[in-house]
Amino acid sequence: MTASGTEEGALDLDLDKLFAARLHAARARPYLATALFALHTLASRRVPTMAVDRHWRCYVSPGFVDRTPVEELAGVWVHEVSHLLRDHHGRSERVARERGLTGPAERLRMNIAADCEINDDAFGEGLVRPEGAVTPQFLHLPPGELMEEYLTRFRLGPRTQSLAWLDCGSGADGGDRDWDLGPEGAHGLSAQERDAVRFRVAQGINARPGRAPRGWKRWAEEAFHPPQPWRELLGAAVRSAASGPGAGEDYTYGRPSRRAACLPGVVLPSLRRRPPRVFVVIDTSGSVSDAELGSALLEVSAISRAVGGRRDLVTVAACDAAARVAHPLCRAEGISLMGGGGTDLRSGFAAALRARPRPDVVVVLTDGQTPWPDTRPPCRTVVGLFPRHGGDGSWDEDDPDYVPDAPPAWARVVEIGTTTGAGR
């Protein structure tokens, strides 16, 4: 898929230099080689540097190639393919719908946020940072965050004025361009081909994780986890909580109210739904294995994605017989899962209901060996059960005849790690 073309007549694109830069990028980041060589290049004078569309076409400015050293071009190759691997176009579309972001200014802001996610650890170790690459430090933002988080931390203004030229294409922010060839154009990858490329890249990172930056390790861990009925159930519970009266609602002046036409001269805010707040209680008692705790952390990452990447809306507390300190979610691998004693998750429920603001959904990850609250909490509850097999001593090593109470009827329940869920 290395053929080059043009959508606007013959352009003098230095293919030798461009492909030499791609080879340099593949040598510096061998785990990205499959993705780099899957991109189909097209010459275009309508892009400022290089840009990608969601169908894995890469549009290249001939003038940019002429004036840019090969070492910097290699960094641009890595940057552009990173947008596609990390699904920035799909994530941007979801964020735009959930937060009511419209117009070119918001698309630029999403492009900048996506660039910050990529560029904080993309360069060095044989890869030169291209001139003008946007980093979190440039915007006085912390490194290591996701695009969705960066979007909440900055607005367009004097500091971003120099970035008005930035355009990495629809592959970065989900907005179609008039120079995109679209889904019917030639040389695009199908959805299955795109998934195959991501799978090969994730395999390469997991096979030699010591060579990949932290952001890529996190991506590879989460990119191709087997689909779980548990996650579908969680998504349904989250959507149900968000649709309840008053849940997840807020007012914004970013989009005027339709009722403003009835009151000339008065600016009225519109009502906007936000993703619900989620409080996760993780069972850290002695009956929960280290492997199951690791699975719980992966589920926390899935929960974060289920609320649109808004980690500020997810709080996590470890609980055995007593609830530990509840922490806002930074990243799943940084959560301290302390415990090891007996189990009484009622203290975890109490901690969730004391939280301010109060959560819309409580998610409990447990093996089920716990007393449950006597009364239904005033919010949605989802229980993820680690599978156990009663009668063989695995319920309680001190009492083989012990069988724990089933979760209450008011909770949505599914077994984690099974192919069929017990959702109800």
VEXDREN-2710 file (C-alpha; in Angstrom, 1 decimal):
% VEXDREN-2710
k/r/px/py/pz
1/MET/0.0/0.0/0.0
2/THR/2.8/2.4/-0.8
3/ALA/1.5/3.7/-4.0
4/SER/1.3/7.4/-4.3
5/GLY/-1.3/9.5/-6.1
6/THR/-2.9/12.9/-6.2
7/GLU/-6.5/14.2/-6.1
8/GLU/-5.8/17.5/-7.9
9/GLY/-3.5/16.9/-10.8
10/ALA/0.2/16.1/-11.1
11/LEU/2.2/17.5/-8.1
12/ASP/5.9/17.4/-7.7
13/LEU/6.1/15.3/-4.5
14/ASP/9.6/14.0/-3.6
15/LEU/8.6/10.4/-2.9
16/ASP/12.2/9.3/-2.4
17/LYS/12.6/11.7/0.5
18/LEU/9.1/11.0/1.9
19/PHE/9.6/7.2/1.9
20/ALA/13.1/7.5/3.3
21/ALA/11.5/9.3/6.2
22/ARG/8.9/6.6/6.7
23/LEU/11.7/4.0/6.7
24/HIS/13.5/6.0/9.3
25/ALA/10.3/6.2/11.4
26/ALA/9.9/2.4/11.1
27/ARG/13.4/1.8/12.3
28/ALA/13.0/4.2/15.2
29/ARG/9.6/2.7/16.2
30/PRO/9.5/-0.9/14.8
31/TYR/6.2/-1.7/16.6
32/LEU/4.5/0.9/14.4
33/ALA/5.9/-0.4/11.1
34/THR/2.7/-2.3/10.1
35/ALA/0.7/0.9/10.5
36/LEU/3.2/3.2/8.8
37/PHE/3.3/1.0/5.6
38/ALA/-0.5/0.6/5.6
39/LEU/-1.0/4.3/4.9
40/HIS/-1.6/5.3/1.3
41/THR/0.0/8.6/0.4
42/LEU/-1.6/11.4/-1.7
43/ALA/-0.1/14.7/-2.7
44/SER/-2.1/17.7/-1.9
45/ARG/-1.5/21.4/-1.7
46/ARG/-4.5/21.9/0.5
47/VAL/-2.9/20.5/3.6
48/PRO/-0.4/22.6/5.5
49/THR/2.0/19.7/6.3
50/MET/0.7/16.1/6.4
51/ALA/-2.8/15.0/7.3
52/VAL/-4.8/11.7/7.5
53/ASP/-8.4/10.8/7.0
54/ARG/-10.3/8.1/8.9
55/HIS/-9.8/5.6/6.0
56/TRP/-6.0/5.6/6.4
57/ARG/-5.1/7.9/3.5
58/CYS/-2.2/10.3/4.2
59/TYR/-2.3/13.7/2.4
60/VAL/1.1/15.3/2.0
61/SER/2.1/18.8/1.0
62/PRO/5.0/18.7/-1.6
63/GLY/6.3/22.1/-0.3
64/PHE/6.4/20.8/3.3
65/VAL/8.4/17.7/2.2
66/ASP/10.9/19.9/0.3
67/ARG/11.7/22.1/3.2
68/THR/11.6/19.6/6.0
69/PRO/14.6/17.4/7.0
70/VAL/14.1/13.6/6.7
71/GLU/14.6/13.2/10.5
72/GLU/11.7/15.6/11.2
73/LEU/9.5/14.0/8.5
74/ALA/9.9/10.7/10.3
75/GLY/8.4/12.3/13.4
76/VAL/5.5/13.6/11.4
77/TRP/4.8/10.1/10.0
78/VAL/4.7/8.7/13.5
79/HIS/2.5/11.5/14.7
80/GLU/-0.1/11.1/11.9
81/VAL/-0.4/7.4/12.1
82/SER/-0.8/7.7/15.9
83/HIS/-4.0/9.7/15.4
84/LEU/-5.5/6.7/13.5
85/LEU/-4.3/4.0/15.8
86/ARG/-5.7/5.8/18.8
87/ASP/-9.0/6.3/17.1
88/HIS/-9.0/10.1/17.6
89/HIS/-11.6/10.5/14.9
90/GLY/-14.1/8.2/16.6
91/ARG/-13.3/9.6/20.1
92/SER/-13.7/13.2/18.9
93/GLU/-17.1/12.5/17.4
94/ARG/-18.3/11.0/20.6
95/VAL/-17.0/13.9/22.6
96/ALA/-18.5/16.4/20.2
97/ARG/-21.9/14.7/20.6
98/GLU/-21.7/14.4/24.4
99/ARG/-20.4/18.0/25.1
100/GLY/-22.2/19.9/22.3
101/LEU/-19.0/20.9/20.6
102/THR/-19.6/22.3/17.1
103/GLY/-17.8/24.5/14.6
104/PRO/-14.2/24.9/13.2
105/ALA/-12.9/26.3/16.5
106/GLU/-13.9/23.3/18.5
107/ARG/-12.5/21.0/15.8
108/LEU/-9.2/22.8/16.1
109/ARG/-9.3/22.5/19.9
110/MET/-9.9/18.7/19.5
111/ASN/-7.0/18.5/17.1
112/ILE/-4.7/20.3/19.6
113/ALA/-5.9/18.1/22.5
114/ALA/-5.2/14.9/20.4
115/ASP/-1.8/16.2/19.5
116/CYS/-1.0/16.8/23.2
117/GLU/-1.9/13.1/23.9
118/ILE/0.5/11.9/21.2
119/ASN/3.4/14.3/21.5
120/ASP/4.1/14.1/25.2
121/ASP/6.1/10.9/24.8
122/ALA/6.3/10.3/21.0
123/PHE/9.8/11.7/20.3
124/GLY/13.4/11.0/21.4
125/GLU/15.3/7.7/21.2
126/GLY/16.0/8.1/17.5
127/LEU/13.0/10.2/16.6
128/VAL/13.3/14.0/16.2
129/ARG/10.4/16.2/17.3
130/PRO/9.1/18.1/14.3
131/GLU/9.2/21.9/14.4
132/GLY/6.0/23.3/15.8
133/ALA/4.8/20.0/17.4
134/VAL/2.3/20.8/20.1
135/THR/3.1/19.4/23.5
136/PRO/1.2/19.6/26.9
137/GLN/4.1/21.6/28.2
138/PHE/3.6/24.3/25.5
139/LEU/0.1/24.8/26.9
140/HIS/1.2/24.5/30.6
141/LEU/-0.7/21.2/30.9
142/PRO/0.4/18.0/32.7
143/PRO/1.8/15.1/30.6
144/GLY/0.3/11.7/30.3
145/GLU/-3.4/12.5/29.9
146/LEU/-5.9/11.6/27.2
147/MET/-7.4/13.9/24.6
148/GLU/-10.7/14.0/26.4
149/GLU/-9.0/15.3/29.6
150/TYR/-6.9/17.9/27.8
151/LEU/-10.1/19.3/26.2
152/THR/-11.4/20.2/29.7
153/ARG/-8.1/22.1/30.5
154/PHE/-7.7/24.8/27.9
155/ARG/-9.6/27.1/25.6
156/LEU/-8.5/28.9/22.4
157/GLY/-6.8/32.2/23.2
158/PRO/-3.5/34.0/22.9
159/ARG/-1.5/30.9/23.8
160/THR/-3.0/28.9/21.0
161/GLN/-3.1/31.7/18.4
162/SER/0.0/30.4/16.7
163/LEU/-1.7/27.0/16.2
164/ALA/-4.5/28.3/13.9
165/TRP/-2.8/26.6/10.9
166/LEU/-3.0/23.2/12.5
167/ASP/-4.9/20.6/10.5
168/CYS/-4.2/16.9/10.9
169/GLY/-7.3/16.0/8.9
170/SER/-10.5/14.1/9.7
171/GLY/-8.4/11.3/11.2
172/ALA/-7.5/13.5/14.1
173/ASP/-10.8/15.3/14.9
174/GLY/-13.6/13.4/13.0
175/GLY/-14.6/16.4/10.9
176/ASP/-14.8/15.8/7.1
177/ARG/-12.6/18.0/4.8
178/ASP/-13.4/18.9/1.3
179/TRP/-10.2/17.3/0.2
180/ASP/-11.0/14.0/1.7
181/LEU/-11.7/11.2/-0.8
182/GLY/-14.3/9.8/1.6
183/PRO/-15.5/6.3/2.1
184/GLU/-16.0/5.7/-1.6
185/GLY/-12.6/6.9/-2.7
186/ALA/-9.8/4.7/-3.8
187/HIS/-7.1/3.1/-1.6
188/GLY/-9.0/3.4/1.7
189/LEU/-8.8/0.6/4.3
190/SER/-12.0/-1.3/5.3
191/ALA/-13.0/-1.5/8.9
192/GLN/-11.7/-5.0/9.1
193/GLU/-8.3/-4.0/7.6
194/ARG/-8.0/-1.1/10.0
195/ASP/-8.7/-3.5/13.0
196/ALA/-6.1/-6.0/11.6
197/VAL/-3.5/-3.2/11.5
198/ARG/-4.2/-2.2/15.1
199/PHE/-4.1/-5.8/16.2
200/ARG/-0.6/-6.3/14.7
201/VAL/0.7/-3.1/16.2
202/ALA/-0.7/-4.0/19.7
203/GLN/0.9/-7.5/19.3
204/GLY/4.3/-5.9/18.5
205/ILE/4.1/-3.6/21.6
206/ASN/3.1/-6.4/23.9
207/ALA/5.8/-8.7/22.6
208/ARG/8.5/-6.2/23.4
209/PRO/7.0/-3.7/25.9
210/GLY/10.3/-2.4/27.1
211/ARG/10.8/-0.5/23.8
212/ALA/7.4/1.4/23.8
213/PRO/6.6/4.6/25.7
214/ARG/4.1/4.4/28.5
215/GLY/1.3/5.8/26.4
216/TRP/1.7/3.1/23.8
217/LYS/1.8/0.4/26.4
218/ARG/-1.5/1.6/27.9
219/TRP/-3.0/1.7/24.4
220/ALA/-1.9/-1.9/23.6
221/GLU/-3.2/-3.2/26.9
222/GLU/-6.7/-1.8/26.3
223/ALA/-7.0/-1.8/22.5
224/PHE/-7.8/-5.5/22.0
225/HIS/-9.2/-6.8/25.2
226/PRO/-11.8/-9.4/24.4
227/PRO/-15.3/-7.9/24.2
228/GLN/-17.1/-8.6/27.5
229/PRO/-20.9/-8.8/28.0
230/TRP/-20.1/-7.1/31.3
231/ARG/-19.0/-4.0/29.4
232/GLU/-22.2/-4.0/27.3
233/LEU/-24.2/-4.2/30.5
234/LEU/-22.3/-1.4/32.1
235/GLY/-22.8/0.8/29.1
236/ALA/-26.6/0.1/29.3
237/ALA/-26.7/0.9/33.0
238/VAL/-24.7/4.1/32.4
239/ARG/-27.0/5.2/29.5
240/SER/-30.0/4.4/31.7
241/ALA/-28.7/6.5/34.6
242/ALA/-28.0/9.4/32.2
243/SER/-31.5/9.3/30.8
244/GLY/-33.2/9.6/34.2
245/PRO/-34.8/12.9/35.2
246/GLY/-32.2/15.4/36.3
247/ALA/-29.3/13.0/36.0
248/GLY/-26.3/14.2/34.2
249/GLU/-27.9/17.5/33.2
250/ASP/-26.2/20.9/33.2
251/TYR/-26.7/24.3/31.5
252/THR/-24.3/25.7/29.0
253/TYR/-24.0/29.0/27.1
254/GLY/-21.9/27.3/24.4
255/ARG/-25.2/26.7/22.5
256/PRO/-28.1/29.1/22.8
257/SER/-31.4/27.9/23.9
258/ARG/-34.1/27.5/21.2
259/ARG/-36.4/29.5/23.5
260/ALA/-34.2/32.5/23.1
261/ALA/-36.1/33.6/20.0
262/CYS/-39.1/34.3/22.2
263/LEU/-37.1/36.8/24.3
264/PRO/-35.2/39.2/22.0
265/GLY/-32.1/40.6/23.5
266/VAL/-31.9/37.8/26.2
267/VAL/-29.3/35.1/26.0
268/LEU/-30.6/31.8/27.5
269/PRO/-28.5/28.8/28.1
270/SER/-29.4/25.4/26.7
271/LEU/-29.7/22.2/28.7
272/ARG/-26.9/19.7/28.0
273/ARG/-26.5/16.2/29.2
274/ARG/-23.1/15.1/30.6
275/PRO/-21.9/11.6/31.2
276/PRO/-23.0/10.3/34.7
277/ARG/-20.7/10.2/37.6
278/VAL/-19.5/6.7/38.5
279/PHE/-18.2/5.4/41.8
280/VAL/-16.3/2.1/41.6
281/VAL/-16.0/-0.1/44.7
282/ILE/-13.3/-2.8/44.2
283/ASP/-13.3/-5.8/46.6
284/THR/-9.8/-6.2/47.9
285/SER/-10.5/-8.9/50.5
286/GLY/-8.3/-12.0/50.9
287/SER/-10.7/-14.1/48.7
288/VAL/-10.0/-12.0/45.6
289/SER/-6.9/-13.1/43.7
290/ASP/-4.2/-10.8/42.3
291/ALA/-5.3/-11.8/38.7
292/GLU/-8.9/-10.8/39.5
293/LEU/-7.6/-7.4/40.9
294/GLY/-5.7/-6.9/37.7
295/SER/-8.9/-7.7/35.8
296/ALA/-10.7/-5.1/38.0
297/LEU/-8.2/-2.4/36.9
298/LEU/-8.9/-3.2/33.3
299/GLU/-12.6/-2.9/33.9
300/VAL/-12.0/0.5/35.5
301/SER/-10.3/1.6/32.3
302/ALA/-13.3/0.4/30.3
303/ILE/-15.6/2.3/32.7
304/SER/-13.6/5.5/32.0
305/ARG/-14.1/5.0/28.3
306/ALA/-17.8/4.3/28.8
307/VAL/-18.2/7.9/30.2
308/GLY/-16.4/9.4/27.3
309/GLY/-12.9/9.4/28.8
310/ARG/-14.0/11.8/31.5
311/ARG/-11.8/10.5/34.3
312/ASP/-12.9/13.4/36.5
313/LEU/-16.3/11.6/36.6
314/VAL/-14.9/8.3/37.9
315/THR/-14.0/7.7/41.5
316/VAL/-12.5/4.5/42.8
317/ALA/-12.3/3.0/46.3
318/ALA/-10.8/-0.2/47.5
319/CYS/-12.8/-2.1/50.1
320/ASP/-12.5/-5.2/52.2
321/ALA/-14.2/-5.0/55.6
322/ALA/-13.8/-1.2/55.5
323/ALA/-13.7/1.3/52.7
324/ARG/-10.3/2.9/52.0
325/VAL/-9.8/6.4/50.8
326/ALA/-11.7/7.1/47.6
327/HIS/-9.6/8.6/44.8
328/PRO/-10.6/10.4/41.6
329/LEU/-9.4/8.3/38.7
330/CYS/-6.0/9.4/37.2
331/ARG/-5.0/6.2/35.4
332/ALA/-6.0/2.7/36.3
333/GLU/-2.4/1.4/36.8
334/GLY/-1.9/4.1/39.6
335/ILE/-4.8/2.9/41.8
336/SER/-3.6/1.5/45.2
337/LEU/-5.6/-1.7/45.9
338/MET/-5.0/-2.2/49.6
339/GLY/-6.9/-4.8/51.7
340/GLY/-6.7/-8.5/52.3
341/GLY/-9.0/-9.0/55.3
342/GLY/-12.7/-10.0/55.4
343/THR/-15.4/-8.6/53.2
344/ASP/-18.2/-6.2/54.0
345/LEU/-18.9/-4.0/51.0
346/ARG/-21.7/-2.2/52.8
347/SER/-19.0/0.2/53.9
348/GLY/-18.1/0.8/50.2
349/PHE/-21.7/1.6/49.4
350/ALA/-21.8/4.0/52.4
351/ALA/-18.6/5.7/51.1
352/ALA/-20.1/6.0/47.6
353/LEU/-23.3/7.7/48.9
354/ARG/-21.3/10.1/51.1
355/ALA/-19.3/11.3/48.1
356/ARG/-20.0/14.8/46.8
357/PRO/-21.2/15.3/44.2
358/ARG/-23.3/12.1/44.6
359/PRO/-22.7/9.5/41.9
360/ASP/-25.3/8.5/39.3
361/VAL/-24.0/4.9/39.1
362/VAL/-22.3/2.7/41.7
363/VAL/-20.2/-0.1/40.2
364/VAL/-19.1/-3.0/42.5
365/LEU/-16.4/-5.5/41.4
366/THR/-16.4/-8.4/43.8
367/ASP/-16.4/-12.2/44.2
368/GLY/-19.8/-11.9/46.0
369/GLN/-18.7/-13.0/49.5
370/THR/-20.1/-10.0/51.3
371/PRO/-23.2/-8.8/53.1
372/TRP/-25.3/-6.4/50.9
373/PRO/-27.1/-3.2/52.0
374/ASP/-30.7/-3.8/53.2
375/THR/-32.1/-0.9/51.3
376/ARG/-31.7/0.0/47.6
377/PRO/-29.3/2.9/47.1
378/PRO/-30.8/6.1/45.5
379/CYS/-28.8/5.5/42.3
380/ARG/-28.1/2.8/39.7
381/THR/-26.0/-0.2/40.9
382/VAL/-24.1/-2.6/38.7
383/VAL/-22.3/-5.6/40.2
384/GLY/-19.5/-7.4/38.4
385/LEU/-18.9/-10.8/39.9
386/PHE/-15.7/-12.7/39.7
387/PRO/-16.8/-16.3/38.9
388/ARG/-16.9/-18.8/41.8
389/HIS/-18.0/-22.4/42.0
390/GLY/-19.8/-23.3/45.2
391/GLY/-19.6/-26.7/46.7
392/ASP/-15.9/-27.4/46.0
393/GLY/-14.5/-25.3/48.8
394/SER/-13.7/-22.2/46.7
395/TRP/-16.3/-20.1/48.4
396/ASP/-14.6/-20.1/51.8
397/GLU/-11.5/-22.0/52.7
398/ASP/-12.6/-22.2/56.4
399/ASP/-16.2/-23.4/55.7
400/PRO/-16.7/-25.5/52.5
401/ASP/-20.5/-25.4/53.0
402/TYR/-20.7/-21.7/53.0
403/VAL/-22.5/-20.1/50.1
404/PRO/-22.8/-16.3/50.0
405/ASP/-26.0/-14.4/49.6
406/ALA/-26.8/-13.5/46.0
407/PRO/-26.6/-9.8/45.1
408/PRO/-29.9/-8.1/45.7
409/ALA/-32.6/-7.9/43.0
410/TRP/-32.1/-4.1/42.6
411/ALA/-28.6/-4.6/41.2
412/ARG/-27.7/-5.3/37.6
413/VAL/-25.4/-8.4/37.8
414/VAL/-23.0/-10.1/35.4
415/GLU/-20.0/-12.4/35.8
416/ILE/-16.7/-10.9/34.7
417/GLY/-14.5/-13.1/32.5
418/THR/-17.4/-15.2/31.2
419/THR/-18.8/-15.4/27.7
420/THR/-22.4/-15.2/28.9
421/GLY/-23.5/-12.6/31.4
422/ALA/-26.1/-13.0/34.2
423/GLY/-27.4/-9.6/33.7
424/ARG/-30.7/-8.7/35.2
END
